[in-house]
Amino acid sequence: VSILSQRFFVNFPSAKQYFSQFKHMEDPLEMERSLQLRKHARRVMGAINTVVENLNDSEKVSSVLALVGKAHALKYKVEPIYFKKLTGVMLEVIAEEYANDFTPEAHGAWTKMRTLIYTHVTAAYKEVGWAQYPTATL
């Protein structure tokens, strides 16, 4: 989890603007020690785990990702492109950490998962009228 968080914020430092607790952190080791960052990373991975566990229940998947999308659109005002960036980093980290087991089939499955997450989250953004914000990137 900390590898994913560190890589994401190192590769996309502009994402830190949405996190008052650690938006000024530059040192990856300081980020790794941040309790707030670890807590957020666990919530992210928990949501992804819920999606994976419920892939056969499309209503549950839609519900979970709609909640995530709506919260990030309305409460946090996070541009939706960050979901594409985060899931891209997630795919990179999984491929590196499990290189011996990361078959082309596994890569294809995680690529589909990435698309699933982004599609459902951006649908939630559209549903709540994200277009009202001038910097919307769908």
Secondary structure, DSSP 8 states (H G I E B T S, - for coil): -HHHHHHHHHH-GGGGGG-TTTTT---HHHHHH-HHHHHHHHHHHHHHHHHHHTTT-HHHHHHHHHHHHHIIIIIS---THHHHHHHHHHHHHHHHHTTTT--HHHHHHHHHHHHHHHHHHHHHHHHTTGGGSTT---
